[in-house]
């Protein structure tokens, strides 16, 4: 897809990645190519985002660079990607199965060597058992260990280090020492063989890798589920009235398609025949089926549940809301939180330290027993592999982002989850956010000599050039009366204030009109209980439109939930004091937490004031005229269906209509940071305990492999606790103890 001028952004999936060092290697290898502007690779999702100049480099160039580095780059929307993942999973199961079967047989032969006294077993029988173990270890070495050795050889060729290098060294040393003891029982390594340890820690490592692969697929499930929602083909009506099945990519605006019950809508459009129910859960967070009568708009990716309908296509491809959602989620899956970037930076130096520590341990123990010295080195190599450290943060962040996406909240930047966990103040815009998008014209007052029809017709001509909910209400009122449409010229919209334009009169004379707040129109208005919009020309006031607005159904519940989380709630609005105070009273907000008559710069000033007082502020707006305050907040939510997704400046985008999503997101962010800290503490504690045990020779190689696999598995399983889909349960858990909730976790 196009990025900045002259550049393109490509989303890819990399095969062969296993750790943070792999992500760093890919970023360095691709970033060195002339024409590649930036590279972001996530070690948790194995996805990458590459920005490249179309005149300086071709996709095949950076794909070949990835191949030379030992990784295969595939388009993120590759039709066969799912089949490749299934094949990778089957291969992992086979390798694990072979290692497990051979491990059990080797243990059967090793058991007599452990329990029998030397005098009770003849040397020939002892050697026979060693040879049997050696034969059974060969399939493990050749087949099961294949990926580890290939990756290690690639690292050596490229003169770099990844997590597979110390593991492969440990496997090779263990097998070599045991083989030497088998072939020469009287040599320096003949005292003991370690085929049982070799097969056991290979099995444990492969089991851990397989479980991580399963968990990674589940973590990326929300994105994969979205990307696979569009059908491959659809029935399109021909000029003769018949229907033919064509590929979705061949659809164009204006086509009429037939969508049967159980199929997904292939594009954004309008129903022209039939009524139905649609499942929009993954697109808007609405868990219940949404009624769609004839004439209503439907979105690509939603599922038709009830009956056969005909739909006229309006937007296809990247213009659909579905494509914008997928693009945002894909971009989020490649971002790296601050804690994850720190872990990635220390991964490679840590691995070099592991190799040096293993060499030092071997040199220390060599004079006592060379065989034991090498096995101590193996234990150090295996047990200190920083898989848990590199997975601690990204696994939790991706699991949390997936859970939020299933609830209709898109995360644009994973690092925003860290900031959101420390939020203690939420500032809401009023119009279109706390209140419904739609207003109703309740009363119209005009100047002497101006009829209501004239005023409404003039105001609608300006309002049609704005996306603000108030402007849409004025235009809708004119459409309801079926008034002729006037064309406005030189239209200028002033964010948060109103619209200015020039209209040609029936007599050919032009007049400049202003539609917006009383201050913008330069008129004096008395106090009003509702929302007022003024129309004025160069001579002064022309008309006042009084609109009625209603709170969203869950607005009060959302404010109460935020208070229970220990978060203070404020409201910033450009409307008059009386209208704003009425909404504040319904929400239970104190007068000190409410500001009215705010221009965009006033909202930004209020935000800066709160930040200077030490508050971490989240701003929730409709995304239409809140750009400066959304950009200036610590973290921001764009709320409402009218948000241009690809242009929004917010960190989170609420796709549905539920304000409770803000409280859910804060509760989820706090749980996420709590899980991240648990994971980091676990990784640190694990290394602090196991490394000294390995160095002093108290940790055998098989137990080191088990510890490494278990530590990584613990981190991933702990992160997967965040993927629960019950939003209400999450919030009730978070707010059940207000005293505890009032102490935000903050950012580590």
C-alpha positions in Angstrom: 0.0 0.0 0.0 1.2 3.6 -0.6 3.1 5.3 2.3 4.6 8.7 2.1 5.1 10.2 -1.4 7.4 8.0 -3.5 7.3 5.2 -1.0 5.3 2.1 -0.4 4.6 0.1 2.7 4.6 -3.7 2.6 3.4 -6.1 5.3 5.1 -9.5 5.3 5.4 -12.6 7.4 8.9 -14.1 8.0 9.4 -17.8 8.1 12.3 -19.2 10.2 12.2 -16.6 13.1 12.5 -17.8 16.6 13.8 -15.0 18.8 14.5 -11.3 19.3 17.9 -11.6 17.8 16.2 -12.9 14.6 14.1 -9.7 14.4 17.3 -7.6 14.9 19.1 -9.5 12.2 16.2 -8.9 9.7 16.0 -5.2 10.5 19.7 -4.8 10.0 19.9 -6.9 6.8 17.0 -5.2 5.1 17.8 -1.7 6.5 21.2 -1.7 4.8 19.6 -1.9 1.4 19.6 1.4 -0.5 16.0 2.6 -0.9 14.6 0.9 2.2 13.4 3.7 4.4 12.5 1.8 7.6 12.0 -1.8 8.8 10.0 -3.0 11.8 9.9 -6.7 12.7 8.1 -8.2 15.6 9.7 -11.3 17.2 6.4 -12.2 18.8 4.1 -12.1 15.7 6.9 -12.8 13.1 5.4 -10.0 11.0 7.2 -7.1 9.5 6.4 -3.7 8.0 8.8 -2.4 5.3 8.8 1.2 3.9 10.7 1.3 0.6 11.2 3.8 -2.3 9.7 2.6 -5.5 12.4 4.1 -7.6 15.3 2.9 -5.6 14.5 -0.7 -4.7 12.2 -3.5 -5.7 10.3 -5.9 -3.4 12.3 -8.8 -4.8 15.5 -7.1 -3.6 14.6 -7.0 0.0 12.9 -10.4 -0.2 16.2 -11.8 -1.5 18.1 -9.9 1.3 15.8 -11.7 3.8 16.5 -15.0 2.1 20.3 -14.4 2.3 19.9 -13.8 6.0 18.2 -17.1 6.3 14.5 -16.1 6.4 11.7 -16.3 3.9 9.5 -13.3 3.4 5.9 -13.9 2.4 3.1 -11.3 1.8 0.9 -11.0 4.9 -2.1 -11.7 2.7 -0.7 -14.7 0.9 -3.5 -17.0 0.0 -1.4 -20.0 0.9 -0.1 -18.6 4.2 -2.5 -20.5 6.3 -1.5 -23.8 4.5 2.1 -23.0 5.1 1.4 -22.5 8.8 -0.4 -25.8 9.0 2.5 -27.5 7.3 4.9 -25.9 9.7 2.8 -27.1 12.6 2.7 -30.7 11.2 6.5 -30.7 10.8 6.9 -29.5 14.3 4.7 -32.3 15.6 6.7 -34.9 13.7 10.0 -33.6 15.0 8.7 -33.5 18.5 7.1 -37.0 18.1 10.4 -38.6 16.9 12.3 -37.0 19.7 9.8 -38.1 22.3 9.7 -41.7 21.0 13.5 -42.0 20.9 13.8 -40.4 24.3 11.6 -43.0 25.9 13.6 -45.8 24.3 16.9 -44.3 25.3 15.7 -43.9 28.8 14.8 -47.5 28.9 18.4 -48.4 28.0 19.9 -45.8 30.3 18.0 -46.9 33.4 20.0 -50.1 34.0 23.2 -48.1 33.8 22.0 -45.8 36.6 20.7 -48.4 39.0 23.1 -51.4 38.5 26.3 -51.7 40.4 29.4 -51.9 38.2 30.0 -55.4 39.4 26.5 -56.5 38.4 26.9 -55.6 34.8 29.4 -57.0 32.3 31.4 -54.4 30.3 30.1 -55.9 27.0 26.5 -55.4 28.2 27.2 -51.9 29.3 28.7 -51.1 25.9 25.8 -52.7 24.1 23.3 -50.5 25.9 25.5 -47.4 25.0 25.5 -48.5 21.3 21.7 -49.0 21.4 21.3 -45.5 22.8 23.6 -44.0 20.2 21.6 -45.6 17.3 18.3 -44.3 18.8 19.8 -40.8 19.2 20.7 -40.6 15.5 17.1 -39.8 14.3 16.9 -37.1 16.9 20.2 -35.6 15.8 19.5 -35.8 12.1 15.8 -35.0 11.9 14.6 -33.4 15.1 17.6 -31.2 15.6 17.7 -30.1 12.0 16.2 -26.6 12.4 18.6 -25.8 15.3 21.7 -26.8 13.3 20.6 -25.0 10.1 20.0 -21.8 12.0 23.3 -22.1 13.8 25.2 -22.6 10.6 23.5 -19.6 9.1 24.6 -17.6 12.1 28.1 -18.7 11.7 28.2 -17.9 8.0 26.7 -14.4 8.7 29.0 -13.9 11.7 26.2 -13.2 14.1 24.5 -14.9 17.0 20.9 -15.9 17.7 19.3 -18.0 20.4 19.6 -21.1 18.2 23.4 -20.9 18.3 24.0 -21.8 22.0 21.2 -24.4 21.8 22.8 -26.1 18.8 26.2 -26.0 20.4 24.8 -27.6 23.5 23.2 -30.4 21.4 26.3 -31.0 19.3 28.6 -31.1 22.4 26.4 -33.5 24.2 26.1 -35.9 21.3 29.8 -35.6 20.5 30.9 -36.3 24.1 28.5 -39.3 24.3 29.6 -40.6 21.0 33.3 -40.4 22.1 32.4 -42.3 25.2 30.6 -45.0 23.2 33.4 -45.5 20.6 36.2 -45.3 23.2 34.9 -46.5 26.7 38.4 -46.2 28.1 39.1 -42.7 26.8 38.8 -39.4 28.7 35.0 -39.2 27.9 34.3 -42.8 28.5 33.3 -42.5 32.1 29.7 -41.6 31.2 27.4 -41.0 28.2 24.5 -38.5 28.0 22.2 -39.8 25.3 19.3 -39.7 27.7 20.0 -36.0 28.5 20.5 -35.3 24.8 17.1 -36.7 23.7 15.3 -35.3 26.7 16.3 -31.7 26.4 15.8 -31.9 22.6 12.2 -33.2 23.2 11.6 -30.5 25.9 12.9 -27.7 23.6 10.8 -28.9 20.7 7.7 -29.2 22.9 8.2 -25.6 24.1 8.7 -24.4 20.5 5.5 -26.2 19.4 3.5 -24.8 22.2 4.9 -21.3 21.5 3.8 -21.8 17.9 0.3 -22.7 18.9 0.1 -19.8 21.3 1.4 -17.4 18.7 -1.2 -18.5 16.3 -3.9 -17.9 18.9 -2.4 -14.5 19.8 -2.6 -13.4 16.1 -6.0 -14.9 15.8 -7.9 -11.6 15.8 -5.9 -10.3 12.8 -6.0 -13.6 11.0 -9.8 -13.9 11.6 -10.3 -10.4 10.1 -8.0 -11.0 7.1 -9.9 -14.2 6.2 -13.4 -12.9 6.5 -13.8 -11.8 2.9 -15.1 -14.5 0.5 -12.9 -15.6 -2.4 -15.8 -15.1 -4.9 -19.3 -13.7 -5.1 -22.4 -13.8 -7.3 -22.6 -10.6 -9.5 -25.6 -9.6 -11.5 -25.0 -9.3 -15.2 -26.6 -7.0 -17.7 -29.1 -9.7 -18.6 -30.2 -10.1 -15.0 -28.5 -13.4 -14.5 -25.9 -14.0 -11.8 -22.3 -15.1 -12.4 -19.7 -16.0 -9.8 -16.6 -13.8 -10.0 -13.6 -13.2 -7.9 -14.0 -10.5 -5.3 -11.1 -8.5 -6.6 -13.1 -8.0 -9.9 -15.9 -6.1 -8.2 -16.4 -2.4 -9.0 -18.5 0.4 -7.5 -22.0 0.1 -8.8 -22.1 -3.7 -9.2 -25.0 -5.6 -7.7 -24.2 -8.8 -5.9 -26.2 -11.5 -4.2 -25.2 -12.5 -0.8 -26.7 -15.7 0.7 -27.2 -16.4 4.4 -23.9 -17.6 6.0 -21.8 -15.7 3.5 -19.7 -12.5 4.2 -20.4 -9.2 2.5 -17.5 -8.7 0.0 -17.5 -4.9 0.0 -19.1 -1.8 1.5 -22.5 -1.2 0.0 -26.3 -0.7 0.4 -29.0 -3.3 0.5 -31.4 -2.8 -2.4 -33.5 -6.0 -1.9 -34.3 -8.0 1.3 -33.9 -7.5 5.0 -31.4 -9.5 7.1 -29.3 -9.6 10.3 -25.5 -9.2 10.2 -22.7 -10.4 12.4 -20.3 -7.4 12.9 -18.6 -8.6 16.1 -15.0 -8.5 14.8 -15.5 -5.2 13.0 -17.4 -3.1 15.5 -17.3 -5.1 18.8 -21.1 -5.5 18.7 -21.7 -9.0 20.0 -25.4 -9.2 19.0 -26.7 -9.5 15.4 -27.3 -6.1 13.8 -30.7 -5.7 11.9 -30.2 -4.4 8.3 -33.4 -3.5 6.5 -33.5 -2.8 2.8 -31.8 0.5 2.1 -29.3 0.3 5.0 -25.5 0.3 4.6 -23.5 -2.9 5.2 -19.7 -3.2 5.7 -17.3 -5.6 4.1 -16.3 -8.5 6.3 -19.6 -8.7 8.2 -21.6 -11.9 7.9 -25.1 -12.2 6.5 -27.0 -14.3 9.0 -30.7 -14.4 8.0 -31.7 -14.3 4.4 -30.6 -13.8 0.8 -30.1 -10.1 -0.1 -29.0 -8.0 -3.0 -26.4 -5.4 -2.4 -25.2 -2.5 -4.5 -21.4 -2.1 -4.1 -20.2 1.4 -3.1 -16.6 0.9 -2.0 -14.1 -1.9 -2.8 -10.5 -2.9 -1.9 -8.5 -0.5 0.2 -11.4 2.1 0.3 -13.5 -0.2 2.5 -13.6 0.2 6.2 -12.6 -3.5 6.5 -9.3 -2.9 4.6 -8.6 0.1 6.9 -9.2 -1.9 10.0 -6.9 -4.7 8.7 -4.2 -2.2 7.8 -4.3 -0.7 11.3 -4.2 -4.0 13.1 -1.3 -5.2 10.8 0.7 -2.0 11.6 0.1 -2.5 15.3 1.3 -6.1 15.2 4.7 -4.9 14.0 5.3 -2.1 16.5 7.5 -2.6 19.6 6.7 -1.3 23.0 9.5 0.5 24.9 10.1 -2.5 27.2 10.2 -4.9 24.2 12.8 -2.7 22.5 14.9 -2.7 25.6 14.7 -6.5 25.7 15.6 -6.8 22.0 18.7 -4.6 22.5 20.1 -6.7 25.3 19.3 -10.0 23.7 22.4 -10.2 21.5 24.9 -9.0 24.2 23.2 -11.5 26.5 23.8 -14.3 24.1 27.5 -13.4 23.7 27.7 -13.4 27.5 26.1 -16.9 27.6 28.8 -18.2 25.2 31.6 -16.7 27.3 30.0 -18.0 30.5 29.8 -21.5 29.1 33.4 -21.4 27.9 34.5 -20.2 31.3 32.6 -22.9 33.1 34.2 -25.6 30.8 37.7 -24.3 31.5 37.1 -24.3 35.2 35.8 -27.9 35.4 38.2 -29.3 32.7 41.0 -30.3 35.1 38.6 -32.3 37.3 36.7 -34.2 34.6 36.7 -33.2 30.9 33.4 -34.9 30.2 31.7 -33.3 33.1 33.2 -29.9 32.1 31.6 -30.1 28.7 28.2 -31.1 30.1 28.4 -28.2 32.6 29.0 -25.9 29.6 26.0 -27.5 27.8 23.8 -26.8 30.8 24.9 -23.2 30.9 24.3 -22.8 27.1 20.8 -24.2 27.3 19.5 -22.8 30.6 20.5 -19.2 30.0 18.9 -18.9 26.5 16.9 -15.6 26.9 13.7 -16.8 25.2 11.5 -16.0 28.2 13.0 -12.5 28.3 12.4 -11.7 24.7 8.8 -13.1 24.8 7.9 -11.4 28.1 6.6 -8.1 26.7 5.5 -8.7 23.1 3.5 -11.8 23.9 1.5 -10.0 26.5 1.0 -6.9 24.3 -0.1 -8.8 21.3 -2.5 -11.0 23.4 -4.0 -7.8 24.9 -4.3 -6.1 21.5 -6.0 -9.1 20.1 -8.5 -9.2 23.0 -9.2 -5.5 22.6 -9.7 -5.9 18.8 -12.3 -8.6 19.5 -14.2 -6.0 21.6 -14.1 -3.4 18.8 -11.1 -1.4 20.0 -8.2 -1.1 17.6 -4.7 -0.5 19.0 -2.6 1.6 16.6 0.6 1.5 18.7 1.4 -1.3 21.2 3.4 1.1 23.3 0.2 3.1 23.9 -0.9 0.1 26.1 2.0 0.9 28.5 0.9 4.5 28.7 -2.8 3.7 29.1 -2.0 1.6 32.2 -0.8 4.7 34.0 -3.7 7.0 33.0 -5.4 8.8 36.0 -7.5 11.3 34.1 -9.8 10.9 31.1 -11.1 14.0 29.2 -14.1 13.5 27.0 -15.4 15.6 24.1 -19.1 16.0 24.5 -20.8 16.2 21.0 -20.7 12.9 19.2 -18.8 11.2 22.0 -20.7 11.4 25.2 -23.8 12.1 23.2 -25.2 10.4 20.2 -24.0 11.3 16.8 -27.5 12.2 15.6 -29.3 15.5 16.7 -32.8 16.5 16.1 -33.8 20.1 15.1 -36.3 21.1 17.8 -36.8 24.8 17.2 -35.8 27.4 14.6 -35.8 31.2 15.2 -35.2 33.7 12.4 -34.6 37.4 11.9 -37.5 39.5 10.6 -37.7 39.2 6.9 -36.1 35.7 6.8 -38.4 32.7 6.5 -37.6 29.3 8.2 -37.3 27.7 4.8 -34.7 30.2 3.6 -32.7 30.0 6.8 -32.7 26.2 6.7 -31.8 26.1 3.0 -28.9 28.5 3.5 -27.6 26.7 6.6 -27.8 23.3 4.8 -25.7 24.5 1.9 -22.9 25.2 4.4 -23.5 22.2 6.6 -23.1 19.7 3.8 -19.4 20.6 3.6 -18.8 19.5 7.2 -18.7 16.1 9.0 -19.5 17.5 12.4 -22.6 15.9 13.9 -24.3 19.3 14.3 -23.8 20.0 10.6 -25.2 16.6 9.7 -28.3 17.3 11.8 -28.9 20.6 10.0 -28.5 19.0 6.6 -30.8 16.2 7.6 -33.5 18.6 8.6 -33.3 20.3 5.2 -33.4 16.9 3.4 -36.4 15.9 5.5 -38.3 18.9 4.2 -37.1 18.1 0.7 -35.7 21.6 0.2 -33.7 22.4 -3.0 -30.0 22.1 -2.6 -27.9 25.3 -3.0 -24.3 25.2 -4.0 -21.8 27.0 -1.7 -18.5 28.4 -2.9 -15.2 29.3 -1.1 -16.1 27.0 1.8 -13.8 27.2 4.8 -14.3 25.0 7.9 -12.9 26.3 11.2 -12.4 23.3 13.5 -14.6 23.4 16.5 -16.2 26.7 15.5 -18.1 26.5 12.3 -18.3 26.9 8.5 -17.9 30.0 6.3 -19.0 30.1 2.6 -20.3 32.3 -0.2 -23.8 31.8 -1.7 -25.2 33.2 -4.9 -28.7 34.7 -4.4 -31.6 34.5 -6.8 -30.8 38.0 -7.9 -27.2 37.1 -8.7 -25.8 38.9 -5.6 -23.4 37.0 -3.5 -23.5 36.9 0.3 -21.0 35.5 2.8 -22.6 33.3 5.5 -21.3 31.8 8.7 -22.8 28.7 10.4 -21.5 27.7 13.8 -21.2 28.9 17.4 -22.5 32.3 18.5 -18.9 33.5 19.0 -18.0 32.4 15.5 -21.0 34.1 14.0 -20.3 37.3 16.0 -23.7 37.4 17.7 -25.0 37.6 21.2 -27.0 34.7 22.5 -28.9 34.2 25.7 -28.7 31.2 27.9 -30.3 28.1 26.5 -31.0 24.6 27.8 -30.1 22.9 24.6 -27.5 23.1 21.9 -27.7 26.2 19.7 -26.2 26.8 16.2 -26.3 30.3 14.7 -26.4 31.5 11.1 -25.2 35.0 10.2 -24.2 37.1 7.3 -22.2 40.3 7.0 -25.1 42.3 8.4 -25.5 40.1 11.5 -27.7 37.4 12.9 -30.0 35.5 10.6 -31.2 32.5 12.5 -30.7 30.2 15.5 -31.2 26.4 15.3 -31.9 24.7 18.6 -31.0 21.1 18.5 -31.7 18.3 21.0 -29.0 15.8 21.9 -29.2 12.6 24.0 -26.5 10.8 26.0 -25.3 7.5 24.8 -27.0 4.7 26.7 -23.9 3.6 28.6 -22.4 7.1 29.2 -23.2 7.2 32.9 -22.1 3.6 33.4 -18.8 4.3 31.7 -18.2 7.4 33.9 -19.0 5.3 37.0 -16.7 2.5 35.8 -13.8 5.0 35.3 -14.4 6.5 38.8 -14.3 3.0 40.2 -10.9 2.4 38.5 -9.6 5.5 40.3 -9.7 7.7 37.1 -11.0 11.2 37.3 -13.3 12.2 34.4 -13.4 15.6 32.7 -15.5 17.0 29.9 -14.3 19.6 27.3 -16.9 21.0 24.9 -17.2 23.9 22.5 -20.9 24.2 23.3 -22.6 26.8 25.6 -22.4 26.6 29.4 -26.1 25.7 29.9 -26.1 22.8 27.4 -22.8 21.4 28.8 -23.9 21.7 32.4 -27.1 19.8 31.6 -25.0 16.8 30.3 -22.6 17.1 33.2 -25.5 16.8 35.7 -26.8 13.7 33.9 -23.3 12.2 34.1 -22.7 13.2 37.8 -19.7 15.3 37.0 -18.7 18.2 39.2 -18.7 21.8 37.8 -14.9 22.0 38.3 -14.4 19.0 35.9 -16.4 20.6 33.1 -15.4 23.3 30.6 -17.7 24.9 28.0 -17.2 27.3 25.1 -13.9 25.7 24.3 -12.1 26.3 21.0 -9.6 23.7 19.9 -6.8 25.7 21.4 -8.7 26.0 24.7 -9.1 22.2 24.9 -5.3 21.9 24.2 -4.6 24.5 26.9 -6.7 22.6 29.4 -4.9 19.4 28.5 -1.5 21.0 29.0 -2.6 22.4 32.4 -3.6 18.9 33.6 -0.3 17.4 32.3 1.7 20.1 34.1 -0.1 19.2 37.3 1.4 15.7 37.0 -1.7 13.9 35.5 -1.4 11.2 32.8 -4.3 12.2 30.6 -6.3 10.2 28.0 -8.5 12.1 25.6 -11.6 10.6 24.0 -13.0 12.5 21.0 -14.9 11.9 17.8 -11.7 12.3 15.7 -13.2 15.0 13.5 -12.2 18.3 15.0 -10.1 17.1 18.0 -6.9 16.6 16.1 -4.7 19.0 18.2 -5.9 17.7 21.6 -5.8 14.0 20.5 -2.2 14.5 19.3 -1.2 16.3 22.5 -2.6 13.7 25.0 -0.5 11.0 26.6 -2.9 8.5 25.0 -6.0 9.1 22.9 -9.2 7.4 21.7 -11.0 8.3 18.5 -14.7 7.4 19.0 -17.5 7.1 16.5 -18.2 5.5 13.2 -17.4 8.7 11.3 -13.7 8.6 12.1 -11.4 8.4 9.0 -9.4 5.5 10.2 -6.3 5.9 8.1 -6.0 9.6 9.0 -6.8 9.4 12.7 -4.2 10.7 15.1 -5.4 8.6 18.0 -3.7 5.6 19.7 -6.9 3.6 20.0 -9.9 3.6 17.7 -13.3 2.5 19.1 -15.2 1.0 16.2 -18.5 0.4 18.0 -20.8 2.8 19.9 -20.1 1.7 23.5 -18.3 4.2 25.8 -17.6 1.3 28.2 -14.9 0.3 25.8 -12.7 3.1 27.3 -13.1 1.7 30.8 -12.5 -1.8 29.4 -9.3 -0.7 27.7 -7.9 0.9 30.8 -8.6 -2.2 32.9 -7.1 -4.4 30.2 -4.0 -2.1 30.0 -3.4 -2.4 33.7 -3.8 -6.1 33.6 -1.3 -6.2 30.7 1.4 -4.3 32.5 0.8 -6.5 35.5 1.3 -9.6 33.4 4.4 -8.0 31.7 6.0 -7.4 35.1 5.2 -10.9 36.2 6.9 -12.2 33.0 10.0 -10.1 33.5 10.3 -11.0 37.1 9.9 -14.7 36.2 12.6 -14.4 33.5 15.0 -12.6 35.9 14.3 -15.0 38.8 14.7 -18.0 36.6 18.1 -16.9 35.3 19.2 -15.8 38.8 18.5 -19.3 40.2 19.4 -21.6 37.3 22.6 -20.0 36.0 24.6 -20.5 39.3 23.2 -24.0 39.6 24.4 -24.8 36.0 27.8 -23.2 36.6 28.5 -25.3 39.7 27.4 -28.4 37.9 24.2 -29.1 39.9 21.9 -28.8 36.9 22.1 -31.6 34.4 21.5 -30.9 30.7 18.1 -32.5 30.5 16.9 -30.4 33.4 18.3 -27.3 31.8 16.4 -28.0 28.6 13.2 -28.6 30.6 13.8 -25.3 32.5 14.3 -23.4 29.3 11.2 -24.8 27.7 9.1 -24.3 30.8 10.2 -20.7 31.3 9.2 -19.8 27.7 5.9 -21.7 28.0 5.1 -20.0 31.4 5.6 -16.5 29.8 3.4 -17.3 26.8 0.7 -19.0 28.9 0.7 -16.2 31.4 0.3 -13.7 28.5 -2.6 -15.7 27.0 -4.6 -15.0 30.1 -5.1 -11.5 28.6 -6.9 -13.0 25.6 -10.2 -13.7 27.4 -13.0 -12.3 25.4 -15.5 -11.6 28.2 -15.2 -7.8 28.4 -17.7 -7.4 31.2 -15.9 -10.0 33.3 -12.6 -8.1 32.8 -14.1 -4.8 33.9 -16.0 -6.3 36.9 -12.7 -7.9 38.0 -10.9 -4.6 37.6 -13.4 -2.5 39.5 -14.5 -4.9 42.2 -11.9 -3.5 44.5 -12.0 0.3 44.1 -9.3 0.8 46.6 -6.9 -1.4 44.7 -8.0 0.0 41.4 -7.2 3.5 42.6 -3.5 2.7 42.5 -2.5 2.6 38.8 0.3 0.3 38.0 2.1 2.8 35.8 4.8 2.0 33.3 7.9 0.0 34.4 
